Amino acid sequence: MLKIHQLFIRTFVLIFLAVAITLSIVTYFWSKNIYIDQIEKNLIKNIDTFSIVLKDLNNVDTIIKDLKSQINIRITIIDEKGNVIAESDKDKNLLENHGSREEVLQAKDYGTGRSTRYSSSINKELLYIAKKVVIDKRIYFIRMADYTDKITDNFMRLSAQIFSFVAMFIIVAFLASYFISLKIKKETEAILYFLTELSSKKPSYALNSNFTVEFHRITKLLNKVAVKLSKKEKQKAKQTAKLKLANRQKDEIISALSHEFKNPIAIISGYSETILNDEDMPASMKIKFLNKIHSNANKMSHIIDKLRLTLKLEEGKQELILTPKSMKKIIEEIISDLKDKYKTREILIEGDDITLNVDETLISMAISNLIENALKYSEDEVIVKIEGDKISVIDKGIGIEKSELEKINQKFYRVSNNGWNNSLGLGLFIVQSILSLHSFSLKIDSEHNLGSKFTITY
């Protein structure tokens, strides 16, 4: 294992080398791109100027050689078939056909072409710019090229400067980190000795350090740890209790799921077995049985969806999509859906409409839970009253005993004696969670056999 000062120096060296290499590479490509962009602009300007001056091809070889001597740029003139008409750096008769060159192909299609490549004829990398022009009513391509090796010379000078600077910095960092590491070694040895004492018994002294804020905080925390060791057994007992509670809640979930799924599964299994075994069953009865199977399958799916929503609400993972909505319209749609299930029941809406920023899907689910619970456990009409700052769902049913009121908002709690018993005991928990997301509140006024009033305040 490395000592602290060795670890510091090794880390510093690796970091600075990585920074130097990365900076050099980035600087090289950055400056090269800037340089090449500038070359391209200059070449295009030169081609435009040259194409204006060049009226015909008489003495073109002499013209481009003179121009080459003045601006030090390679110049080539190529006809439409790719033949080299004039060349500033090489004997044009020795050059191959240029019709397949990338910059020439681009110029044929787009008017201007560009490519960067190594030239085997002059053994250097060049940036080629070609442009299509018309001379004596014939199409030609004027191509100019400049060298990109200038960037390499600049890069080497810049790299030498960077590495010189980094080397000086590493030497200074080495000396500074070495002396710092000696002090850190002393402090850490004191802390290690204190921890050794702490592992066997409570130390008889307090550990102090003013070297740095971090060491001061560490020693202060270690002193607190020494004091808190006496409470360790109590913390273990609390943790054990939490684990037991978590296991009990898991058992409750499994028990609740088993209870809720038992009846639909039995119905699906029984009816499907009857259909399979009775080949002569009348079609009307078979349809009735299949509807029962479909209804109970939907019931199981609804239970699973509700349990998933409960877990999302509990973990805070359910997102709200708030939009201005008419509460009266939402309630009317809920009533319309419930009428299919409770055809003989009457649901009345009282009060004026109000518009609120709500998640329509979630708030519909919450209000629907309250109205359906009122329908289940009452026989008279159910009233939904919209007032200035609240919405109330009122029934004249069996109500809820006072002893049960404080418990019904607990997850998996289901009221006995036909009280609130909405699938896994999640109904009111979901309502409370949805309203809480909207910063709404729910008040319950209920007495056994005197009906219930659930009030949403916003």
Stockholm file with secondary structure:
# STOCKHOLM 1.0

chainA/1-458         MLKIHQLFIRTFVLIFLAVAITLSIVTYFWSKNIYIDQIEKNLIKNIDTFSIVLKDLNNVDTIIKDLKSQINIRITIIDEKGNVIAESDKDKNLLENHGSREEVLQAKDYGTGRSTRYSSSINKELLYIAKKVVIDKRIYFIRMADYTDKITDNFMRLSAQIFSFVAMFIIVAFLASYFISLKIKKETEAILYFLTELSSKKPSYALNSNFTVEFHRITKLLNKVAVKLSKKEKQKAKQTAKLKLANRQKDEIISALSHEFKNPIAIISGYSETILNDEDMPASMKIKFLNKIHSNANKMSHIIDKLRLTLKLEEGKQELILTPKSMKKIIEEIISDLKDKYKTREILIEGDDITLNVDETLISMAISNLIENALKYSEDEVIVKIEGDKISVIDKGIGIEKSELEKINQKFYRVSNNGWNNSLGLGLFIVQSILSLHSFSLKIDSEHNLGSKFTITY
#=GR chainA/1-458 SS CCCHHHHHHHHHHHHHHHHHHHHHHHHHHHHHHHHHHHHHHHHHHHHHHHHHHCCSCTTHHHHHHHHHHHHCCEEEEEETTSCEEEESSSCGGGSCCCTTCHHHHHHHHHSEEEEEEEETTTTEEEEEEEEEEEETTEEEEEEEEEECTHHHHHHHHHHHHHHHHHHHHHHHHHHHHHHHHHHHHHHHHHHHHHHHHHHHSCCSSCCCCCSCHHHHHHHHHHHHHHHHGGGHHHHHHHHHHHHHHHHHHHHHHHHHHHHHHHHHHHHHHHHHHHHHHCTTCCHHHHHHHHHHHHHHHHHHHHHHHHHHHHHHHHHTCCCCCCEEEEHHHHHHHHHHHHHHHCTTCCEEEESCCCEEEECHHHHHHHHHHHHHHHHHTCSSCEEEEECSSEEEEEECSCCCCHHHHTTTTSTTCCCSTTSSCCTTTTHHHHHHHHHHHTTCEEEEEECTTSCEEEEEEC
#=GC SS_cons         CCCHHHHHHHHHHHHHHHHHHHHHHHHHHHHHHHHHHHHHHHHHHHHHHHHHHCCSCTTHHHHHHHHHHHHCCEEEEEETTSCEEEESSSCGGGSCCCTTCHHHHHHHHHSEEEEEEEETTTTEEEEEEEEEEEETTEEEEEEEEEECTHHHHHHHHHHHHHHHHHHHHHHHHHHHHHHHHHHHHHHHHHHHHHHHHHHHSCCSSCCCCCSCHHHHHHHHHHHHHHHHGGGHHHHHHHHHHHHHHHHHHHHHHHHHHHHHHHHHHHHHHHHHHHHHHCTTCCHHHHHHHHHHHHHHHHHHHHHHHHHHHHHHHHHTCCCCCCEEEEHHHHHHHHHHHHHHHCTTCCEEEESCCCEEEECHHHHHHHHHHHHHHHHHTCSSCEEEEECSSEEEEEECSCCCCHHHHTTTTSTTCCCSTTSSCCTTTTHHHHHHHHHHHTTCEEEEEECTTSCEEEEEEC
//
